[in-house]
Amino acid sequence: MSLRALQSAGTGMHAFEFELDVIANNLANAGTTGFKRERANFEDLFYEHMRLPGAPDSNGNPVPLGVEVGLGTRVASTERTFTQGNMVDTAGDLDVAIGGDGFFIVEDEGGTFYTRDGAFTKNADGELVLASADKGRRVSPGITLPPGTVEVSISPDGVVSVLQEGQTESQQVGQLQLARFVNPQGLIHQGENLFSATDASGQPIEGNPGEEGRGILRQNYLEQSNVEPVRELVGLIKTQRNFELNTQVVQAADKMLEQIANLRRF
């Protein structure tokens, strides 16, 4: 019936509208440090079965094919792609990129968070923090840069050393650690380049960079977004065309209903 076509096309329009939102968010964050692109996954809805395959025919033999019609589609999930983004040389002593798997660990009064953003700075107490638009979250385990620090060195395995004014030798002041997850897709995106652990992600496996599959650190670099603008624009065009096709189904079904409504008995 035309009503079934209207409903199925409506679900398609809703699904592609959601996909458009995902693509728009990817493009909006193409310049966001450590951002990971997302994609929308879809699944078909229930099917109405007029005749099941294998049902007996008039002679008692199983029919090879059934008769069924689907009832549309819906969004099944959004999947995040954790491929490595490009590294850009910033020349900042407190800028750090992760080459490989893992997340930096930061915390505040709201709890512990995980991020690929290594644009660190220091607060008024000299603590190493990840700054956002409204607050600074301390790196965990905590690292404090002493007064008079003139140079900061961060090794690939996360050792933080400083050279203070008037000294000739650097001293170690802390150790950056990374967290890995069995299922990083299960992390919740909290905004501000932060993720939170869930039961789906599993508990964080913390340790030093370069150990147990964790990536190594690159000082003076930041990891850029892994969004590919050309790929997103191609997806944008496909989404627009698919949406238009569903609108045409709505128009066709509406025309059929109009013709049925205009039927006259003679």
N, C-alpha and C positions, 0 to 999 in steps of 0.2 A: 504494500500500500504506500501511497505518497506520504502518509504520516510517518511511516517508518523511515523513509528516505530523509524527511525533514529532520527527524531526531538524530539519525546517524550523521548527517552533514553538520548538524549543530554541534555534536561532540567533536567532529573534526575541526571546525572553526575555533572552538574553545581550546583544543590541544595546540593548534598552530599559533594561536594568540599567545599561549604560554611559552612556546618555543621562541617566539619573537622576543618576549621579555628576557629569556635566558641569553639570546644572542646580543641584545642591547646591553645587558650587564657585562658581558664579555668585552664588547667594544669600549664601553665606558671605562673599564679597568685595564685597557691595553697598556697604559703607562704606570700602573700600580706596582710597586716593588713586591716581588714574590707572589703575585696573584696567579692562581691556577684556573684555567678556563673550565667551564661546565658545559654539559650537553644534556638535552632532555631525551629520555627514553620513553617509548610509548608501548602500550599493549592493547590488543583488541578486547572488546567487551563480550558479554554473553551472546550465544547464538540461539536462534529460534530454529528448532529442528521440526520440519514437516514430515520427514521420513528418515529413519536412522539407517546407515549402511549396515548390511547384514540382515535386515529385517526380511521375513519370508514374503515372496511374491504370491500371486494367485495359484502357482503350481507348487508352492512350498519350498522353492529354492531361494537362497539368500541373495538379495539384490546387491550388486557390486558398488553402487553409489547411492548416497543419501541425498536429501534435499534440505538445505539449511541456508539461513541468511543471518549475517552479523548485525549487531546493533550499534556499531560505531567504535570509537577509540577513547582512550584516556591516557593521562600522564602516569607512567609507572614509577619513574624516579628521575632524579637529576644526578648525573655522574660527574665527578671532578677528575680532571686529567692532571696527574702529578709529574708530568715530564719536566725535564730541566729547562729553565728559562736561560736566556743569554746573560752572560756576566758583563757588566760595564765597569770600567775603571773610573773610580770617583776621586781617588787620591785622599780620601778621608781615613784618618787613623782608626776611627771607631766604626767604619763601614765594613761589614763582614758578609760574605756570601757562602752558602753551603754548596759544595760540589758533590752531589750525590744525594743519598737518602737521609732524612732526619729533619727535625724541627728544633729551633731555639726554644728555650723554656723561660717564660716570664710570669710574674705574679703580681697581684695587688690585693686589696682587701676583698675583692670579688672572687678570688680563687687563682688557680693556675691555668695558664693558657700556653698555646703552642703556635709558632709562627715561622714562616720562611723569610720574613723581613728582618734583615740584619742592619738596618740604619739606626745604630745605637748612638746614644749621647750620654751625658752625665748630668745629674741633678745638682741641687745646691749643696748636698752632702757628699758629692763626689762619687755617688753610686752609679754604676752602669745601668742605664734604663733604655727601654724602647718607648719613644715618645709618640703620642697620638695627638689628636686635635684638642683633647681636654685633660690628659693626664700622662704621667710617665710610669711605666710598669717596670719594676726591678727585674734584672736578669737573675735567674735561679740556676745554681747557687749564687748568692750575692757576691759582687765584685766591687770594691771601692778603690778609686784612684786617689792616691795621697796628694795633699797640697804640694804645689811646686812641680808637678809632673810636666815634663817638656816633650816627652816622646812615649808613645804606647806601641807595643809590639804584640801581635797575636799570631801564634804559630799555627800551622795546619792542624795540629792535634789539640788546639784550644787553649794552650797555655798563654796567659796574659801577663806580660812583663812591662814595667815602666822604668823610665830613666828620669830621675829628679834633678832639679836645678842644683848645680854644684857637684854632682856625682859623675863618675866616669863609668860605672858599671850599673847595669839594669838589675832590677829585682822582681821576682815573681809575686804577683798580688792576687792571682786567682786562676780558675780553670773553667772555661766555657764547656758546657755539656750539651748534648743533643738527645732528643727523644725519638724513638722509632715506634711504629704501631704495626700490629699484625694486619689490620685493615684500616689504612688511612682514609678510605672512602666513608668510614663510619664516623669521622669527626664532624662536629657541628661547626659551621662557619658563624662566628659571632660578629663579623664586621671588624673594622680597624685592623685588618690583616691577621686576625686571631682565630684560632680554632680551640674547641674544647673536646675533651675525651668523652666517649660514651661507652655503653656496654657493647655496642656494635664495633667500635674501633679497637676495643681491648685496652688493657692498662698500658701506660707508656713504659717503654724499655729504655731507661736512661743510661748514659755512659759517655765516655770521651769520644770526640770525633776520630774517625779512622778505625774504630774498633767495632767488631761484631756487625759489619755491614753499614755502619754509619758513614756519612760523607765526611770529607775533609773541609777545612775552612780556608777561605781566601780573603786576607785582609786587603783593604783599599778597594774592594769590589762590592757591588750589589747585584743580586739576581733580579732580572727584569721579568715582567709577565710573560707567560708562555702562550699568550693569545697571538694567533696569526691573523692579521686583519683581512688578508685576501680570502682565507678559508671562511672567516665569519661572514664576509660579504657574499660569497657564493651561497652559504647557508641561508643568508637573509633573502636572497632572490628565490631560492627553492621554497622557503617557507611562505613567501608572498604568493608564489604561483599555486602552491598547494591550498592556501587559504582561498584564493580566487576560484579554484576548481570546486571547493565545497560550497561557495556562494552560488555557483552555477547550478549545482545540484539542488540547492534550496529554491532557486528560481524555476528550475524545471518541474520540481514537485509542486510548487505553487501554481504553475500553469495547468498541470494535470488536475489539481483540485478545483481550479477555476472552471475548467471544461466540464468536470463532473457536476459542479454546482449549477452550470448553465443548461444541463440536460432538460429536455421537455418531452412530455408524453403526448403522442399524437393519436 
